[in-house]
Amino acid sequence: MTFEPGADLDEEGVADSVDDTIAENEVVLFMKGNPLMPQCGYSDRAVNLIAAHRDEFETVDVLPALDQFREALAEHSGWETIPQAFVDGEFVGGSDVLAELEERGELAETLETA
């Protein structure tokens, strides 16, 4: 038997999940893996940057349905790359943008929520 990632997750289900997750969480990071075991360096970097300023934030592992998540996230951000961070429903960027904000001393303020 061959494992097909996301075989039980359809596009509409993933899109609805992305919509709900962005709407219901102050800060959310869509990433490869999870905070304890990131599956790419960019996701690891993004988790560490956010965690340096926030104790609580939501993460979503996109690997079980990578193509469906990329498409659903692109509807919100215009980006197809992962990771993607959202604050108060607004797209902030990926790990490079988060790192640039940190370098300019703006990340803590960006991660503050209303």
Secondary structure, 3 states (H helix, E strand, C coil): CCCCCCCCCCHHHHHHHHHHHHHHCCEEEEECEECCEECCHHHHHHHHHHHCCCCCCEEEECHHHHHHHHHHHHHHHCCCCCCEEEECCEEEECHHHHHHHHHCCCHHHHHCCC
